[in-house]
Amino acid sequence: MSKNKIGMILGLFLALFHAVWSICVALMPMMVQDFVNWILVLHHINLPYTIIVPFVVTNAIILVVLTFIIGYIFGWVLGYIRDLVLKKTR
């Protein structure tokens, strides 16, 4: 698999995850807050984080785009490392 394909897969996965997160924050912020609190309790962490309201569409779009870019870069680097390892083992 090419570095580009691995980058696209990871980028799209992270972007989709954050798009779903943004939709959840927009539609049901209190449930998301409860979920975050529960996850933190599972990790034995007590932090004063709160879900910011009102929801801002521009911030959600920036989040999704940035996570795609970061995911693509990490995926591309992962593909590069994979190619190096395969090249050395042949």
N, CA, C and O atoms as a CHARMM CRD file, in Angstrom:
* protein
*
  360
    1    1 MET  N      0.85900  -1.17800   0.00000 PROA 1      0.00000
    2    1 MET  CA     0.00000   0.00000   0.00000 PROA 1      0.00000
    3    1 MET  C      0.90300   1.23900   0.00000 PROA 1      0.00000
    4    1 MET  O      1.91900   1.26700   0.69400 PROA 1      0.00000
    5    2 SER  N      0.53800   2.24300  -0.76500 PROA 2      0.00000
    6    2 SER  CA     1.37100   3.43600  -0.89300 PROA 2      0.00000
    7    2 SER  C      1.25600   4.33700   0.33400 PROA 2      0.00000
    8    2 SER  O      0.29100   4.26700   1.09400 PROA 2      0.00000
    9    3 LYS  N      2.26500   5.17900   0.50100 PROA 3      0.00000
   10    3 LYS  CA     2.26300   6.14500   1.60600 PROA 3      0.00000
   11    3 LYS  C      1.03900   7.05500   1.51400 PROA 3      0.00000
   12    3 LYS  O      0.43700   7.40300   2.52900 PROA 3      0.00000
   13    4 ASN  N      0.68200   7.43400   0.29700 PROA 4      0.00000
   14    4 ASN  CA    -0.47700   8.30700   0.09400 PROA 4      0.00000
   15    4 ASN  C     -1.77000   7.63100   0.56700 PROA 4      0.00000
   16    4 ASN  O     -2.59200   8.26300   1.23200 PROA 4      0.00000
   17    5 LYS  N     -1.94900   6.35500   0.22800 PROA 5      0.00000
   18    5 LYS  CA    -3.16800   5.64200   0.63200 PROA 5      0.00000
   19    5 LYS  C     -3.23600   5.49900   2.15400 PROA 5      0.00000
   20    5 LYS  O     -4.29700   5.68500   2.75000 PROA 5      0.00000
   21    6 ILE  N     -2.11100   5.17200   2.77500 PROA 6      0.00000
   22    6 ILE  CA    -2.09700   5.03700   4.23500 PROA 6      0.00000
   23    6 ILE  C     -2.41600   6.38900   4.87600 PROA 6      0.00000
   24    6 ILE  O     -3.16800   6.45700   5.84800 PROA 6      0.00000
   25    7 GLY  N     -1.84300   7.46300   4.32800 PROA 7      0.00000
   26    7 GLY  CA    -2.13400   8.80600   4.83300 PROA 7      0.00000
   27    7 GLY  C     -3.59700   9.16300   4.67400 PROA 7      0.00000
   28    7 GLY  O     -4.19800   9.73300   5.58500 PROA 7      0.00000
   29    8 MET  N     -4.17500   8.83800   3.53700 PROA 8      0.00000
   30    8 MET  CA    -5.59400   9.13700   3.30200 PROA 8      0.00000
   31    8 MET  C     -6.49100   8.34900   4.26400 PROA 8      0.00000
   32    8 MET  O     -7.45800   8.88500   4.80400 PROA 8      0.00000
   33    9 ILE  N     -6.16100   7.08400   4.46900 PROA 9      0.00000
   34    9 ILE  CA    -6.97200   6.24900   5.36100 PROA 9      0.00000
   35    9 ILE  C     -6.93400   6.79600   6.78100 PROA 9      0.00000
   36    9 ILE  O     -7.97900   6.97300   7.40700 PROA 9      0.00000
   37   10 LEU  N     -5.74100   7.06400   7.29200 PROA 10     0.00000
   38   10 LEU  CA    -5.64100   7.56900   8.66500 PROA 10     0.00000
   39   10 LEU  C     -6.25200   8.96100   8.77400 PROA 10     0.00000
   40   10 LEU  O     -6.95200   9.25700   9.74200 PROA 10     0.00000
   41   11 GLY  N     -5.99400   9.81600   7.78800 PROA 11     0.00000
   42   11 GLY  CA    -6.56700  11.16200   7.79800 PROA 11     0.00000
   43   11 GLY  C     -8.08800  11.14200   7.78600 PROA 11     0.00000
   44   11 GLY  O     -8.72800  11.86600   8.54900 PROA 11     0.00000
   45   12 LEU  N     -8.66500  10.31600   6.92200 PROA 12     0.00000
   46   12 LEU  CA   -10.12600  10.22900   6.84600 PROA 12     0.00000
   47   12 LEU  C    -10.72900   9.61900   8.11200 PROA 12     0.00000
   48   12 LEU  O    -11.79400  10.04200   8.56200 PROA 12     0.00000
   49   13 PHE  N    -10.04500   8.62500   8.68400 PROA 13     0.00000
   50   13 PHE  CA   -10.53500   8.03100   9.92800 PROA 13     0.00000
   51   13 PHE  C    -10.59600   9.06500  11.04500 PROA 13     0.00000
   52   13 PHE  O    -11.61300   9.18800  11.72800 PROA 13     0.00000
   53   14 LEU  N     -9.50900   9.80800  11.23000 PROA 14     0.00000
   54   14 LEU  CA    -9.48100  10.82400  12.29100 PROA 14     0.00000
   55   14 LEU  C    -10.48000  11.94400  12.01400 PROA 14     0.00000
   56   14 LEU  O    -11.13700  12.43000  12.93500 PROA 14     0.00000
   57   15 ALA  N    -10.59800  12.35600  10.75200 PROA 15     0.00000
   58   15 ALA  CA   -11.55900  13.41000  10.40300 PROA 15     0.00000
   59   15 ALA  C    -12.98800  12.94200  10.67000 PROA 15     0.00000
   60   15 ALA  O    -13.79900  13.70100  11.20100 PROA 15     0.00000
   61   16 LEU  N    -13.30100  11.70300  10.30700 PROA 16     0.00000
   62   16 LEU  CA   -14.64400  11.16000  10.54900 PROA 16     0.00000
   63   16 LEU  C    -14.93000  11.09300  12.05300 PROA 16     0.00000
   64   16 LEU  O    -16.01700  11.46300  12.49800 PROA 16     0.00000
   65   17 PHE  N    -13.96500  10.62500  12.82100 PROA 17     0.00000
   66   17 PHE  CA   -14.12200  10.55000  14.27500 PROA 17     0.00000
   67   17 PHE  C    -14.44200  11.92500  14.85300 PROA 17     0.00000
   68   17 PHE  O    -15.34200  12.06000  15.68200 PROA 17     0.00000
   69   18 HSD  N    -13.70500  12.94200  14.41600 PROA 18     0.00000
   70   18 HSD  CA   -13.92000  14.28400  14.94400 PROA 18     0.00000
   71   18 HSD  C    -15.18600  14.93400  14.39000 PROA 18     0.00000
   72   18 HSD  O    -15.78300  15.78100  15.05500 PROA 18     0.00000
   73   19 ALA  N    -15.60300  14.55200  13.19000 PROA 19     0.00000
   74   19 ALA  CA   -16.88400  15.04800  12.65900 PROA 19     0.00000
   75   19 ALA  C    -18.03500  14.49700  13.50100 PROA 19     0.00000
   76   19 ALA  O    -18.97100  15.22400  13.83200 PROA 19     0.00000
   77   20 VAL  N    -17.96200  13.21600  13.84300 PROA 20     0.00000
   78   20 VAL  CA   -18.98900  12.62500  14.70100 PROA 20     0.00000
   79   20 VAL  C    -18.97900  13.29500  16.07100 PROA 20     0.00000
   80   20 VAL  O    -20.03500  13.59500  16.62800 PROA 20     0.00000
   81   21 TRP  N    -17.78400  13.52900  16.61000 PROA 21     0.00000
   82   21 TRP  CA   -17.65900  14.22400  17.90200 PROA 21     0.00000
   83   21 TRP  C    -18.32800  15.60000  17.82600 PROA 21     0.00000
   84   21 TRP  O    -19.08900  15.96600  18.72200 PROA 21     0.00000
   85   22 SER  N    -18.05200  16.35400  16.77700 PROA 22     0.00000
   86   22 SER  CA   -18.61600  17.69600  16.62500 PROA 22     0.00000
   87   22 SER  C    -20.13900  17.65400  16.52400 PROA 22     0.00000
   88   22 SER  O    -20.82800  18.49300  17.10500 PROA 22     0.00000
   89   23 ILE  N    -20.65700  16.68100  15.78800 PROA 23     0.00000
   90   23 ILE  CA   -22.11300  16.54300  15.67000 PROA 23     0.00000
   91   23 ILE  C    -22.72400  16.23200  17.03400 PROA 23     0.00000
   92   23 ILE  O    -23.76500  16.78200  17.39300 PROA 23     0.00000
   93   24 CYS  N    -22.08000  15.35500  17.78700 PROA 24     0.00000
   94   24 CYS  CA   -22.58000  15.02100  19.12700 PROA 24     0.00000
   95   24 CYS  C    -22.56900  16.23800  20.04000 PROA 24     0.00000
   96   24 CYS  O    -23.51800  16.46600  20.79000 PROA 24     0.00000
   97   25 VAL  N    -21.49100  17.02200  19.97700 PROA 25     0.00000
   98   25 VAL  CA   -21.41700  18.24000  20.80600 PROA 25     0.00000
   99   25 VAL  C    -22.51200  19.22100  20.39600 PROA 25     0.00000
  100   25 VAL  O    -23.10100  19.88300  21.25000 PROA 25     0.00000
  101   26 ALA  N    -22.78400  19.31800  19.11000 PROA 26     0.00000
  102   26 ALA  CA   -23.82100  20.24400  18.63300 PROA 26     0.00000
  103   26 ALA  C    -25.21300  19.80800  19.05700 PROA 26     0.00000
  104   26 ALA  O    -26.04100  20.64100  19.42700 PROA 26     0.00000
  105   27 LEU  N    -25.48000  18.49400  19.00600 PROA 27     0.00000
  106   27 LEU  CA   -26.84100  18.00800  19.22800 PROA 27     0.00000
  107   27 LEU  C    -27.15400  17.65900  20.68300 PROA 27     0.00000
  108   27 LEU  O    -28.29500  17.78700  21.12700 PROA 27     0.00000
  109   28 MET  N    -26.13800  17.21900  21.41900 PROA 28     0.00000
  110   28 MET  CA   -26.40000  16.77100  22.79700 PROA 28     0.00000
  111   28 MET  C    -25.20600  17.05500  23.71200 PROA 28     0.00000
  112   28 MET  O    -24.55600  16.12800  24.19600 PROA 28     0.00000
  113   29 PRO  N    -24.92300  18.33500  23.94600 PROA 29     0.00000
  114   29 PRO  CA   -23.73000  18.69300  24.72200 PROA 29     0.00000
  115   29 PRO  C    -23.71900  18.12800  26.14300 PROA 29     0.00000
  116   29 PRO  O    -22.64900  17.78900  26.64800 PROA 29     0.00000
  117   30 MET  N    -24.84400  18.01800  26.78400 PROA 30     0.00000
  118   30 MET  CA   -24.86300  17.50200  28.15100 PROA 30     0.00000
  119   30 MET  C    -24.50900  16.01400  28.19100 PROA 30     0.00000
  120   30 MET  O    -23.81900  15.56500  29.10600 PROA 30     0.00000
  121   31 MET  N    -24.97700  15.25300  27.20800 PROA 31     0.00000
  122   31 MET  CA   -24.61800  13.83500  27.15100 PROA 31     0.00000
  123   31 MET  C    -23.13000  13.66800  26.87200 PROA 31     0.00000
  124   31 MET  O    -22.48800  12.77600  27.42700 PROA 31     0.00000
  125   32 VAL  N    -22.58300  14.52200  26.01600 PROA 32     0.00000
  126   32 VAL  CA   -21.15400  14.47600  25.72900 PROA 32     0.00000
  127   32 VAL  C    -20.36500  14.82900  26.98500 PROA 32     0.00000
  128   32 VAL  O    -19.34700  14.20000  27.27700 PROA 32     0.00000
  129   33 GLN  N    -20.82900  15.83200  27.72900 PROA 33     0.00000
  130   33 GLN  CA   -20.16800  16.20400  28.98100 PROA 33     0.00000
  131   33 GLN  C    -20.17600  15.03600  29.96100 PROA 33     0.00000
  132   33 GLN  O    -19.16300  14.75400  30.60300 PROA 33     0.00000
  133   34 ASP  N    -21.30800  14.36000  30.07700 PROA 34     0.00000
  134   34 ASP  CA   -21.39100  13.18900  30.95400 PROA 34     0.00000
  135   34 ASP  C    -20.42700  12.08400  30.50600 PROA 34     0.00000
  136   34 ASP  O    -19.79000  11.43100  31.33200 PROA 34     0.00000
  137   35 PHE  N    -20.33000  11.88800  29.19500 PROA 35     0.00000
  138   35 PHE  CA   -19.41700  10.88000  28.65000 PROA 35     0.00000
  139   35 PHE  C    -17.96800  11.22400  28.97800 PROA 35     0.00000
  140   35 PHE  O    -17.20900  10.36000  29.41600 PROA 35     0.00000
  141   36 VAL  N    -17.58000  12.48700  28.76900 PROA 36     0.00000
  142   36 VAL  CA   -16.21400  12.91900  29.07400 PROA 36     0.00000
  143   36 VAL  C    -15.92200  12.73300  30.56200 PROA 36     0.00000
  144   36 VAL  O    -14.85700  12.23800  30.93000 PROA 36     0.00000
  145   37 ASN  N    -16.86100  13.12600  31.41000 PROA 37     0.00000
  146   37 ASN  CA   -16.67400  12.94200  32.85200 PROA 37     0.00000
  147   37 ASN  C    -16.49700  11.46800  33.20100 PROA 37     0.00000
  148   37 ASN  O    -15.64500  11.12300  34.02000 PROA 37     0.00000
  149   38 TRP  N    -17.29500  10.59500  32.58500 PROA 38     0.00000
  150   38 TRP  CA   -17.20200   9.16200  32.84400 PROA 38     0.00000
  151   38 TRP  C    -15.84600   8.60500  32.40800 PROA 38     0.00000
  152   38 TRP  O    -15.22700   7.82800  33.13500 PROA 38     0.00000
  153   39 ILE  N    -15.38600   9.00500  31.21800 PROA 39     0.00000
  154   39 ILE  CA   -14.08400   8.54000  30.72200 PROA 39     0.00000
  155   39 ILE  C    -12.97000   8.98200  31.67200 PROA 39     0.00000
  156   39 ILE  O    -12.06000   8.20700  31.96700 PROA 39     0.00000
  157   40 LEU  N    -13.04100  10.22300  32.15100 PROA 40     0.00000
  158   40 LEU  CA   -12.01900  10.70900  33.07800 PROA 40     0.00000
  159   40 LEU  C    -12.04200   9.93200  34.39100 PROA 40     0.00000
  160   40 LEU  O    -10.98700   9.62400  34.94500 PROA 40     0.00000
  161   41 VAL  N    -13.22700   9.61300  34.89100 PROA 41     0.00000
  162   41 VAL  CA   -13.33300   8.82200  36.12600 PROA 41     0.00000
  163   41 VAL  C    -12.71600   7.44000  35.92300 PROA 41     0.00000
  164   41 VAL  O    -12.04000   6.92900  36.81600 PROA 41     0.00000
  165   42 LEU  N    -12.93900   6.83500  34.76700 PROA 42     0.00000
  166   42 LEU  CA   -12.33200   5.52900  34.48600 PROA 42     0.00000
  167   42 LEU  C    -10.80800   5.57900  34.55300 PROA 42     0.00000
  168   42 LEU  O    -10.15800   4.59200  34.89900 PROA 42     0.00000
  169   43 HSD  N    -10.24900   6.73900  34.22000 PROA 43     0.00000
  170   43 HSD  CA    -8.80000   6.92200  34.25400 PROA 43     0.00000
  171   43 HSD  C     -8.31800   7.48600  35.59500 PROA 43     0.00000
  172   43 HSD  O     -7.14600   7.83100  35.74700 PROA 43     0.00000
  173   44 HSD  N     -9.23400   7.57500  36.56100 PROA 44     0.00000
  174   44 HSD  CA    -8.91700   8.11900  37.88900 PROA 44     0.00000
  175   44 HSD  C     -8.42600   9.55800  37.79700 PROA 44     0.00000
  176   44 HSD  O     -7.49300   9.96000  38.49300 PROA 44     0.00000
  177   45 ILE  N     -9.07500  10.32900  36.91900 PROA 45     0.00000
  178   45 ILE  CA    -8.71000  11.72900  36.70100 PROA 45     0.00000
  179   45 ILE  C     -9.92200  12.60000  37.01200 PROA 45     0.00000
  180   45 ILE  O    -11.05200  12.26100  36.66100 PROA 45     0.00000
  181   46 ASN  N     -9.67400  13.71500  37.66700 PROA 46     0.00000
  182   46 ASN  CA   -10.73400  14.67700  37.93000 PROA 46     0.00000
  183   46 ASN  C    -10.25300  16.04000  37.44400 PROA 46     0.00000
  184   46 ASN  O     -9.50300  16.72600  38.13700 PROA 46     0.00000
  185   47 LEU  N    -10.68700  16.42000  36.26000 PROA 47     0.00000
  186   47 LEU  CA   -10.28900  17.69300  35.66800 PROA 47     0.00000
  187   47 LEU  C    -11.51700  18.56900  35.47200 PROA 47     0.00000
  188   47 LEU  O    -12.60000  18.05900  35.18400 PROA 47     0.00000
  189   48 PRO  N    -11.36500  19.86000  35.62200 PROA 48     0.00000
  190   48 PRO  CA   -12.52200  20.76100  35.47200 PROA 48     0.00000
  191   48 PRO  C    -12.81700  21.13000  34.01800 PROA 48     0.00000
  192   48 PRO  O    -12.93400  22.31400  33.70200 PROA 48     0.00000
  193   49 TYR  N    -12.94000  20.14300  33.12600 PROA 49     0.00000
  194   49 TYR  CA   -13.25900  20.41000  31.72700 PROA 49     0.00000
  195   49 TYR  C    -14.76000  20.48100  31.54900 PROA 49     0.00000
  196   49 TYR  O    -15.51000  19.70500  32.14000 PROA 49     0.00000
  197   50 THR  N    -15.18400  21.42200  30.72700 PROA 50     0.00000
  198   50 THR  CA   -16.59100  21.49800  30.36100 PROA 50     0.00000
  199   50 THR  C    -16.71700  21.67600  28.85800 PROA 50     0.00000
  200   50 THR  O    -15.85100  22.26600  28.21300 PROA 50     0.00000
  201   51 ILE  N    -17.79600  21.16200  28.31800 PROA 51     0.00000
  202   51 ILE  CA   -18.08100  21.32700  26.89600 PROA 51     0.00000
  203   51 ILE  C    -18.51500  22.77500  26.67300 PROA 51     0.00000
  204   51 ILE  O    -19.41500  23.28000  27.34300 PROA 51     0.00000
  205   52 ILE  N    -17.85700  23.42700  25.72100 PROA 52     0.00000
  206   52 ILE  CA   -18.14100  24.83700  25.44700 PROA 52     0.00000
  207   52 ILE  C    -19.45900  24.94900  24.68100 PROA 52     0.00000
  208   52 ILE  O    -19.67800  24.27600  23.67300 PROA 52     0.00000
  209   53 VAL  N    -20.31400  25.80800  25.18500 PROA 53     0.00000
  210   53 VAL  CA   -21.59400  26.07600  24.53500 PROA 53     0.00000
  211   53 VAL  C    -21.68000  27.58000  24.35800 PROA 53     0.00000
  212   53 VAL  O    -21.33400  28.27000  25.31700 PROA 53     0.00000
  213   54 PRO  N    -22.07800  28.14000  23.30300 PROA 54     0.00000
  214   54 PRO  CA   -22.75500  27.52700  22.17400 PROA 54     0.00000
  215   54 PRO  C    -21.77400  26.88900  21.18300 PROA 54     0.00000
  216   54 PRO  O    -20.59200  27.23200  21.12700 PROA 54     0.00000
  217   55 PHE  N    -22.30300  25.97300  20.42600 PROA 55     0.00000
  218   55 PHE  CA   -21.55100  25.27300  19.39200 PROA 55     0.00000
  219   55 PHE  C    -21.19400  26.24900  18.27700 PROA 55     0.00000
  220   55 PHE  O    -22.03000  27.04700  17.85500 PROA 55     0.00000
  221   56 VAL  N    -19.94800  26.18700  17.80000 PROA 56     0.00000
  222   56 VAL  CA   -19.47800  27.07100  16.72700 PROA 56     0.00000
  223   56 VAL  C    -19.09300  26.20000  15.52400 PROA 56     0.00000
  224   56 VAL  O    -18.13900  25.42500  15.58800 PROA 56     0.00000
  225   57 VAL  N    -19.84000  26.33600  14.44000 PROA 57     0.00000
  226   57 VAL  CA   -19.63700  25.50800  13.24500 PROA 57     0.00000
  227   57 VAL  C    -18.22900  25.69700  12.68100 PROA 57     0.00000
  228   57 VAL  O    -17.59300  24.72700  12.27000 PROA 57     0.00000
  229   58 THR  N    -17.74700  26.91900  12.65800 PROA 58     0.00000
  230   58 THR  CA   -16.40800  27.18900  12.11500 PROA 58     0.00000
  231   58 THR  C    -15.33900  26.40600  12.87400 PROA 58     0.00000
  232   58 THR  O    -14.43300  25.84000  12.26300 PROA 58     0.00000
  233   59 ASN  N    -15.44100  26.37100  14.19300 PROA 59     0.00000
  234   59 ASN  CA   -14.47500  25.60500  14.98800 PROA 59     0.00000
  235   59 ASN  C    -14.56000  24.11900  14.66600 PROA 59     0.00000
  236   59 ASN  O    -13.53500  23.44100  14.60200 PROA 59     0.00000
  237   60 ALA  N    -15.75400  23.61200  14.46600 PROA 60     0.00000
  238   60 ALA  CA   -15.92400  22.20000  14.13600 PROA 60     0.00000
  239   60 ALA  C    -15.28100  21.88000  12.78400 PROA 60     0.00000
  240   60 ALA  O    -14.63000  20.84500  12.63500 PROA 60     0.00000
  241   61 ILE  N    -15.46000  22.75000  11.81700 PROA 61     0.00000
  242   61 ILE  CA   -14.86700  22.54000  10.48800 PROA 61     0.00000
  243   61 ILE  C    -13.34800  22.57600  10.57900 PROA 61     0.00000
  244   61 ILE  O    -12.67000  21.73800   9.98600 PROA 61     0.00000
  245   62 ILE  N    -12.81200  23.54000  11.31600 PROA 62     0.00000
  246   62 ILE  CA   -11.35800  23.63200  11.49600 PROA 62     0.00000
  247   62 ILE  C    -10.83900  22.36300  12.16900 PROA 62     0.00000
  248   62 ILE  O     -9.80500  21.83100  11.76500 PROA 62     0.00000
  249   63 LEU  N    -11.54600  21.87100  13.19100 PROA 63     0.00000
  250   63 LEU  CA   -11.14700  20.64500  13.88300 PROA 63     0.00000
  251   63 LEU  C    -11.06900  19.47000  12.91800 PROA 63     0.00000
  252   63 LEU  O    -10.08800  18.72600  12.92300 PROA 63     0.00000
  253   64 VAL  N    -12.08900  19.29900  12.09900 PROA 64     0.00000
  254   64 VAL  CA   -12.13000  18.17200  11.16700 PROA 64     0.00000
  255   64 VAL  C    -11.01900  18.29200  10.12400 PROA 64     0.00000
  256   64 VAL  O    -10.35200  17.30400   9.81900 PROA 64     0.00000
  257   65 VAL  N    -10.81600  19.47300   9.58000 PROA 65     0.00000
  258   65 VAL  CA    -9.77600  19.67500   8.56400 PROA 65     0.00000
  259   65 VAL  C     -8.39100  19.45100   9.15900 PROA 65     0.00000
  260   65 VAL  O     -7.56400  18.76900   8.55400 PROA 65     0.00000
  261   66 LEU  N     -8.12900  20.01400  10.33200 PROA 66     0.00000
  262   66 LEU  CA    -6.81500  19.84500  10.96300 PROA 66     0.00000
  263   66 LEU  C     -6.53500  18.39400  11.31600 PROA 66     0.00000
  264   66 LEU  O     -5.41600  17.91500  11.13000 PROA 66     0.00000
  265   67 THR  N     -7.53800  17.69100  11.82100 PROA 67     0.00000
  266   67 THR  CA    -7.29700  16.28700  12.15900 PROA 67     0.00000
  267   67 THR  C     -7.07200  15.44600  10.91000 PROA 67     0.00000
  268   67 THR  O     -6.32300  14.47000  10.95100 PROA 67     0.00000
  269   68 PHE  N     -7.71300  15.81200   9.79100 PROA 68     0.00000
  270   68 PHE  CA    -7.41900  15.10800   8.53700 PROA 68     0.00000
  271   68 PHE  C     -5.96800  15.33800   8.13400 PROA 68     0.00000
  272   68 PHE  O     -5.26000  14.39200   7.78900 PROA 68     0.00000
  273   69 ILE  N     -5.52700  16.58700   8.17700 PROA 69     0.00000
  274   69 ILE  CA    -4.15400  16.91500   7.77000 PROA 69     0.00000
  275   69 ILE  C     -3.14200  16.20500   8.66600 PROA 69     0.00000
  276   69 ILE  O     -2.18200  15.61100   8.17600 PROA 69     0.00000
  277   70 ILE  N     -3.35800  16.26800   9.96500 PROA 70     0.00000
  278   70 ILE  CA    -2.43800  15.61900  10.90400 PROA 70     0.00000
  279   70 ILE  C     -2.45900  14.10600  10.71000 PROA 70     0.00000
  280   70 ILE  O     -1.40900  13.46200  10.72700 PROA 70     0.00000
  281   71 GLY  N     -3.64500  13.53800  10.52600 PROA 71     0.00000
  282   71 GLY  CA    -3.75300  12.10300  10.28100 PROA 71     0.00000
  283   71 GLY  C     -3.06200  11.70400   8.98900 PROA 71     0.00000
  284   71 GLY  O     -2.39800  10.66900   8.93500 PROA 71     0.00000
  285   72 TYR  N     -3.21300  12.52100   7.94000 PROA 72     0.00000
  286   72 TYR  CA    -2.55500  12.23100   6.66800 PROA 72     0.00000
  287   72 TYR  C     -1.03900  12.22500   6.84400 PROA 72     0.00000
  288   72 TYR  O     -0.35400  11.32600   6.35600 PROA 72     0.00000
  289   73 ILE  N     -0.52400  13.22800   7.54100 PROA 73     0.00000
  290   73 ILE  CA     0.92700  13.31700   7.75700 PROA 73     0.00000
  291   73 ILE  C      1.42100  12.10100   8.53200 PROA 73     0.00000
  292   73 ILE  O      2.41100  11.48200   8.14200 PROA 73     0.00000
  293   74 PHE  N      0.74900  11.75400   9.61700 PROA 74     0.00000
  294   74 PHE  CA     1.15600  10.57900  10.40000 PROA 74     0.00000
  295   74 PHE  C      1.05200   9.30200   9.57100 PROA 74     0.00000
  296   74 PHE  O      1.92700   8.44000   9.65900 PROA 74     0.00000
  297   75 GLY  N      0.01000   9.16900   8.77900 PROA 75     0.00000
  298   75 GLY  CA    -0.14100   8.00000   7.92100 PROA 75     0.00000
  299   75 GLY  C      0.94500   7.92000   6.87300 PROA 75     0.00000
  300   75 GLY  O      1.46800   6.84000   6.59500 PROA 75     0.00000
  301   76 TRP  N      1.29200   9.06300   6.28500 PROA 76     0.00000
  302   76 TRP  CA     2.35100   9.09400   5.27400 PROA 76     0.00000
  303   76 TRP  C      3.67800   8.69100   5.90000 PROA 76     0.00000
  304   76 TRP  O      4.42800   7.90500   5.32100 PROA 76     0.00000
  305   77 VAL  N      3.97000   9.22700   7.08400 PROA 77     0.00000
  306   77 VAL  CA     5.21000   8.86600   7.78800 PROA 77     0.00000
  307   77 VAL  C      5.20100   7.37600   8.13600 PROA 77     0.00000
  308   77 VAL  O      6.22200   6.70200   7.99700 PROA 77     0.00000
  309   78 LEU  N      4.06500   6.86400   8.58300 PROA 78     0.00000
  310   78 LEU  CA     3.94500   5.43900   8.87200 PROA 78     0.00000
  311   78 LEU  C      4.22300   4.61400   7.61700 PROA 78     0.00000
  312   78 LEU  O      4.91800   3.60000   7.68700 PROA 78     0.00000
  313   79 GLY  N      3.69200   5.03400   6.47500 PROA 79     0.00000
  314   79 GLY  CA     3.95900   4.34500   5.21100 PROA 79     0.00000
  315   79 GLY  C      5.41600   4.40700   4.82400 PROA 79     0.00000
  316   79 GLY  O      5.96900   3.43600   4.30800 PROA 79     0.00000
  317   80 TYR  N      6.04700   5.55000   5.07200 PROA 80     0.00000
  318   80 TYR  CA     7.47500   5.71200   4.77600 PROA 80     0.00000
  319   80 TYR  C      8.30100   4.75600   5.62600 PROA 80     0.00000
  320   80 TYR  O      9.19900   4.08300   5.12100 PROA 80     0.00000
  321   81 ILE  N      7.99200   4.70100   6.91900 PROA 81     0.00000
  322   81 ILE  CA     8.70500   3.79800   7.82500 PROA 81     0.00000
  323   81 ILE  C      8.46900   2.34600   7.41200 PROA 81     0.00000
  324   81 ILE  O      9.39100   1.53100   7.44000 PROA 81     0.00000
  325   82 ARG  N      7.23700   2.02600   7.03000 PROA 82     0.00000
  326   82 ARG  CA     6.91000   0.67600   6.57000 PROA 82     0.00000
  327   82 ARG  C      7.75400   0.30700   5.35400 PROA 82     0.00000
  328   82 ARG  O      8.29500  -0.79600   5.28100 PROA 82     0.00000
  329   83 ASP  N      7.86600   1.22400   4.41100 PROA 83     0.00000
  330   83 ASP  CA     8.68300   0.97100   3.22100 PROA 83     0.00000
  331   83 ASP  C     10.14600   0.75300   3.58800 PROA 83     0.00000
  332   83 ASP  O     10.80400  -0.12700   3.03200 PROA 83     0.00000
  333   84 LEU  N     10.65800   1.55600   4.52800 PROA 84     0.00000
  334   84 LEU  CA    12.05300   1.38300   4.96400 PROA 84     0.00000
  335   84 LEU  C     12.27000   0.01300   5.59700 PROA 84     0.00000
  336   84 LEU  O     13.26200  -0.65900   5.31500 PROA 84     0.00000
  337   85 VAL  N     11.35300  -0.38900   6.44000 PROA 85     0.00000
  338   85 VAL  CA    11.47600  -1.68500   7.12200 PROA 85     0.00000
  339   85 VAL  C     11.40200  -2.81400   6.11500 PROA 85     0.00000
  340   85 VAL  O     12.20000  -3.74900   6.17700 PROA 85     0.00000
  341   86 LEU  N     10.44900  -2.74300   5.17800 PROA 86     0.00000
  342   86 LEU  CA    10.33100  -3.79900   4.17000 PROA 86     0.00000
  343   86 LEU  C     11.54900  -3.85900   3.27400 PROA 86     0.00000
  344   86 LEU  O     11.98000  -4.94100   2.87600 PROA 86     0.00000
  345   87 LYS  N     12.10600  -2.70600   2.95600 PROA 87     0.00000
  346   87 LYS  CA    13.29300  -2.64700   2.10700 PROA 87     0.00000
  347   87 LYS  C     14.48900  -3.30100   2.80500 PROA 87     0.00000
  348   87 LYS  O     15.27700  -3.99700   2.16300 PROA 87     0.00000
  349   88 LYS  N     14.62600  -3.07900   4.11900 PROA 88     0.00000
  350   88 LYS  CA    15.74800  -3.64800   4.87700 PROA 88     0.00000
  351   88 LYS  C     15.59400  -5.14000   5.07800 PROA 88     0.00000
  352   88 LYS  O     16.59100  -5.85200   5.20200 PROA 88     0.00000
  353   89 THR  N     14.35900  -5.63100   5.11200 PROA 89     0.00000
  354   89 THR  CA    14.14400  -7.05700   5.37200 PROA 89     0.00000
  355   89 THR  C     14.19900  -7.90300   4.10600 PROA 89     0.00000
  356   89 THR  O     14.16300  -9.13100   4.18600 PROA 89     0.00000
  357   90 ARG  N     14.28400  -7.27600   2.95600 PROA 90     0.00000
  358   90 ARG  CA    14.34700  -8.04300   1.69300 PROA 90     0.00000
  359   90 ARG  C     15.76500  -8.36100   1.32800 PROA 90     0.00000
  360   90 ARG  O     16.01000  -8.99700   0.30300 PROA 90     0.00000
